[in-house]
């Protein structure tokens, strides 16, 4: 899969311009890059930790001849972001919300049943990526289906220290969790069945 062809340029505004994948990373793409991923290729990859997502971004960058964005120490306990690198990365939380809203100001970028898989309409399971209508900028599944890992720490103070930000809501969440402003946190080593990610690149 040519990820570059599936990326959409996000216009400058509240954040610097960047590119973001129109769809979350699917199990099919994850298997192409990492070598193995069980289940339907069309489903968003889930059960991946934040660390898994970081390592995937670097592996995808290497596959596509791009400079890896993340520098991971030998013990895989610390990662830094090379902001000058041209490879794939996780979106920042601000980038994620800006792309999700696509110029809107309400909690959803469209009627929730039309744009998101969540508890009331998912049939209690993950659904194929891109099955709901996209937002005005062409991004699918920004709300519902699977939460997206973001680069940011949830709280750089004491509360939630070490946790990373999740955005967007998932297939088993109530409607109030599937909104543009909703935040959740998880430890970066945890892999959960309603959490995946999408990739970004510098513009």
Residue pairs with C-beta under 8 A, 6 or more apart in sequence:
1 28
1 29
1 32
3 21
3 29
3 60
3 64
3 88
3 199
4 64
6 21
6 22
6 23
7 19
7 20
7 21
7 22
7 199
7 201
8 19
8 20
8 21
8 22
8 137
8 138
8 139
9 17
9 18
9 19
9 203
10 17
10 18
10 19
10 20
10 95
10 98
10 99
10 137
10 203
11 17
13 98
14 94
14 98
15 92
15 94
15 95
15 98
16 203
17 203
18 91
18 95
18 200
18 201
18 202
18 203
19 200
19 201
19 202
19 203
20 91
20 95
20 99
20 139
20 198
20 199
20 200
21 198
21 199
21 200
22 130
22 134
22 138
22 139
22 140
23 44
23 129
23 130
23 140
23 141
23 198
24 44
24 45
24 129
24 141
24 145
24 146
24 148
24 196
24 197
24 198
25 44
25 45
25 53
25 56
25 196
25 197
25 198
25 199
26 41
26 42
26 43
26 44
26 45
26 129
27 37
27 38
27 39
27 40
27 41
27 42
27 43
27 44
27 45
28 37
28 41
28 42
29 45
30 37
30 45
30 48
30 56
31 37
31 41
33 56
33 59
33 60
33 63
34 56
34 59
37 45
40 128
42 128
42 129
43 126
43 127
43 128
43 129
44 126
44 129
44 141
44 145
44 146
44 196
45 196
45 197
46 126
46 146
46 191
46 192
46 193
46 194
46 195
46 196
47 191
47 192
47 193
47 195
48 56
48 149
48 191
48 195
48 196
48 197
49 188
49 189
49 190
49 191
50 90
50 149
50 164
50 186
50 188
50 189
51 76
51 79
51 188
51 189
52 191
53 90
53 149
53 197
54 70
54 72
54 79
54 90
55 70
55 72
56 197
57 68
57 69
57 70
57 87
57 88
57 89
57 90
57 199
58 68
58 69
58 70
58 72
58 87
58 88
60 87
60 88
60 199
61 67
61 68
61 69
61 85
61 87
61 88
62 68
62 87
64 87
64 88
66 85
66 86
66 87
66 88
66 201
67 82
67 85
67 86
67 87
68 82
68 85
68 87
69 81
69 82
69 85
69 87
69 88
69 89
70 79
70 80
70 81
70 82
70 89
71 79
71 80
71 82
72 78
72 79
73 79
81 89
81 151
83 202
85 202
86 201
86 202
87 201
88 199
88 200
88 201
89 151
89 199
89 200
89 201
90 149
90 150
90 151
90 197
90 199
90 200
91 99
91 148
91 150
91 151
91 198
91 200
92 150
92 151
92 152
93 150
93 151
93 152
93 165
93 167
93 183
95 200
96 142
96 148
96 150
96 167
96 168
97 167
97 180
97 181
99 137
99 139
99 142
100 109
100 135
100 139
100 142
100 143
100 167
100 168
100 180
101 109
101 135
101 180
102 109
102 135
102 136
102 137
102 139
103 136
103 137
104 135
104 136
104 180
106 180
107 179
107 180
107 181
108 115
108 116
108 143
108 178
108 179
108 180
109 115
109 135
109 136
109 142
109 143
109 180
110 133
110 135
112 118
112 143
112 144
112 175
112 178
113 120
113 121
114 132
114 133
115 132
115 133
115 134
115 135
115 142
115 143
115 144
116 132
116 141
116 143
116 144
116 145
116 169
116 178
117 126
117 127
117 131
117 132
117 141
117 144
117 145
117 171
118 143
118 144
118 169
118 170
118 171
118 172
118 173
118 174
118 175
118 177
118 178
119 171
119 172
119 173
119 174
119 175
120 175
122 144
122 145
122 171
122 172
124 171
124 172
125 171
126 145
126 146
126 171
126 193
126 194
127 145
127 171
129 140
129 141
129 145
130 140
130 141
131 140
131 145
132 140
132 141
132 144
132 145
133 140
134 140
135 142
141 168
142 148
142 168
142 180
143 168
143 169
143 178
143 179
143 180
144 168
144 169
144 170
144 171
144 173
144 178
145 170
145 171
146 168
146 170
146 171
146 194
146 195
146 196
147 166
147 167
147 168
147 169
147 170
147 184
147 192
147 194
147 195
147 196
148 166
148 167
148 168
148 195
148 196
148 197
148 198
149 164
149 165
149 166
149 195
149 196
149 197
150 164
150 165
150 166
150 167
151 164
151 165
152 164
152 165
153 160
153 161
153 162
153 163
153 164
153 165
154 160
154 163
154 164
154 165
154 183
154 185
155 161
155 163
155 185
160 185
162 187
162 188
163 185
163 186
163 187
163 188
164 185
164 186
164 187
164 188
165 183
165 184
165 185
166 183
166 184
166 185
166 186
166 195
167 182
167 183
167 184
168 178
168 182
169 177
169 178
169 179
169 182
170 177
170 178
170 194
170 195
171 194
172 194
173 194
176 182
177 184
186 192
186 195
